[in-house]
Amino acid sequence: VTVRSAVALARREGHLALDIARRLDAADPLRGFRKRFHLPDGVVYLTGNSLGALPKATVNRLHRAIRAEWGQDLIDSWNKHDWISAPARVGAKIASLIGAEPDEVIVSDSTSMNLFKLLLGALAMRPGRRVVLTEPGNFPTNLYIADGLQRLGLCEVRLAKAPALVDAIDDDVAVVLLTHVHYQSAAAHDMAAFTEAAHSRGALALWDLSHSVGALAVDLNVCGADLAVGCGYKYLNGGPGAPAFQFVGRRHQGEFRSPITGWMGHAAPFAFDDEYVPAAGVRQALCGTPPVLALAALETGVDLVREIGIDGLATKGRALTSFFLQCVSDLEAWSGLSVVSPVDALRRGSHVALRHPDAFAICQALSAYGIVGDFRAPDVLRLGFAPAYIGFEDSWRAAAALRSVLREQRWKEPRFNEKRTVT
Ligand SMILES: Cc1ncc(COP(=O)(O)O)c(C=O)c1O
């Protein structure tokens, strides 16, 4: 049963029914992977695009890393358990998910820190150009890091909204910084087209893959991307605060210089020379001692994504979001809710954004039905459909709960309007 035939059937029947969702689940080739994750009973977890679920294998892996490696082999583990290679090893695995070569990706720090390094690296590779061009409404850390560099006098930030942004690329632009899948709307940029536009005017393209990696089949090298960063804790299921990754295209590795010259980015860290000599390749973008336990968790999450297969995940993610949007398609007419995400599944990431003036309270009210989504200020309800462990019945349940919250105006209850620190 394809989504299209299910939807056609549903149209004939005049509604989208639970049994259709169940038939889609029964035909889902990825359905067996849900049991590889810890998920609380009775909860439909629709925030895997913010914090991925816990793979069961991670519990054992961390137990081993703590008890046998750290606890038993202690410092010898840097060699014996090859802790020292973890940033490059996990980077090479992530490379296979984003259309990169194994030696083009390394894991370290946070996405924000990696943005700092790669933006400065890009500016240095385009001497005579000072402008970082990005979009208003980009994920705040992208804007804040670029603004921070501007405050240090290291660049000038220019903002322009895509697609008009292309016209703002001139001879002053060193680097175009774009997020592939928008954190709110889930709109996916045409990576090949924007990269080509940057190149045609002599600029570099730096992509933030935080909401794409592990959910969409990204092809950095086919698109000609120069630099990229992305999160480990979303669809890669690396755990809260998992380290991030950075990509430096091979053709730039001779020229790229990391602005943070820590000892782990040195050509020979254990030579303990006074003088800094950068490591060849992307390893130079390392800075300090790798977070070994966090890397062990991330590696387990990445291994699972690779086992499931990125093409299958991307196909299912599109089917899930399409199915959910069909299920809620009548709500716009009467509830004050509007769909922000693109209608075309190929232009969408694996989450869905819905706008409503009371989105915060609606999100809280959904949790009373066991539906975990998140709220993005000022008025967006975001629901993530992580294809590794979310099914069509989950999507149906989320749609049914949303309908009920809106119809019964349950979001007006005071308990759903209490603010929390993290949304
Ligand atoms: C697009 C995007 N970039 C960057 C980040 C933040 O990255 P980090 O917390 O690793 O610095 C996020 C977090 O949600 C994000 O959505």
The ligand as an ORCA input file, in Angstrom:
! r2SCAN-3c Opt
* xyz 0 1
  C      19.919     24.183     12.096
  C      20.584     24.083     13.431
  N      21.860     24.441     13.560
  C      22.501     24.374     14.752
  C      21.841     23.942     15.878
  C      22.509     23.962     17.236
  O      23.662     23.259     17.258
  P      24.549     23.110     18.590
  O      23.643     23.122     19.752
  O      25.232     21.786     18.371
  O      25.525     24.212     18.592
  C      20.514     23.534     15.778
  C      19.792     23.043     16.975
  O      18.645     22.751     16.997
  C      19.860     23.624     14.533
  O      18.570     23.289     14.402
*
